[in-house]
């Protein structure tokens, strides 16, 4: 069923565009014994929440705050939203009691097949229903956490498989929870433009796993989130991310992230800004500093430092505020699928 719930006003000025921001954090496990790269230790999770409160951040409901930003309504104060991907058991057993005690909202993007199969490492539908009654939003992360777009350059059948996967997961959430918001998170953060455009037609807002801030000028079917796990779980590592802003550009014009070439070019057209200090912009490819080829004062291209192997790769570009802080972010994930 199509239920578009987000309306994008095109009448706002650029000044209003950058007057509001939301930073979204992504978690998988909240556990001391699960894989490091996707885990936030319990003490780190509690320390994060304590720090957010001490620094004056409000943890907000994701769905309603996104609606505010898209409609042009001013979002006051410092806002953060918490999201958990997959629906792992530690979210229900460990994170949820902590968040419930603090009365904090959060969103869980669930993969429904493991829950239907009662896999030991996942939440149950009973647990998810209980969470949905106490501050949690239960949203779509596909049936089976499939690679949705990896075959998109080789076969036409990928599109029907991907869209059916999403629709069936949405149906299962609505059947079990009673409601299914039009929110979606791409498995592995992997998407292409045909799938992005289909989600837009259906009325979804969708999230990847690239870094950055959500603002009016964002691509609403490819929204960024900051990783709050592994090496990024400490309060210090999140310090510059939780107050980040979006680099002033039209994010919908960034290139399709699924490519066959091993040296894909990221060209960015920035918008004039009195806040972001473009001369100090730096870009990092898989964490390594790379050269920025400026065409003029507001447009540049970034290339990988070497040919890319098949798989996911990440470019992050940041520019400081003219006063030093906050930092303005743009992140592009490449998925190289050269057969």
Number of C-alpha atoms within 10 A of each C-alpha: 8 9 11 14 14 20 12 13 11 10 8 12 9 14 9 12 18 17 16 23 25 27 25 26 23 22 23 25 29 26 22 14 10 14 12 14 15 21 23 29 20 17 12 19 22 15 15 19 18 12 15 19 12 9 10 11 17 14 20 19 19 22 18 10 18 21 16 16 23 22 17 22 13 14 15 9 11 18 22 20 23 22 24 22 23 26 26 24 20 20 25 21 15 14 19 22 13 17 18 15 8 10 13 19 21 25 23 27 23 29 26 27 15 20 21 14 10 13 13 11 12 23 23 21 16 11 15 23 17 14 22 19 10 16 17 23 24 25 28 29 27 28 22 17 17 17 15 23 21 20 15 19 14 11 9 10 10 18 17 10 13 17 16 14 18 22 15 15 23 25 16 19 23 16 11 13 19 11 16 18 18 20 23 22 30 25 21 15 20 23 27 19 16 13 18 19 13 14 21 16 12 15 19 23 24 23 23 22 23 22 27 31 26 24 24 26 18 21 19 23 25 26 22 28 26 23 24 27 22 17 13 16 21 18 18 11 12 17 12 14 23 23 19 24 29 28 27 23 19 15 21 14 11 15 18 17 20 24 19 16 15 17 15 19 13 17 17 20 18 16 15 13 17 9 18 25 17 21 12 11 15 15 21 19 21 15 11 11 14 17 14 16 12 14 12 8 12 16 16 15 14 20 18 20 14 9 11 18 14 16 12 17 17 18 23 20 22 24 24 22 18 16 9 11 15 19 23 25 22 22 24 23 23 26 27 21 20 16 8
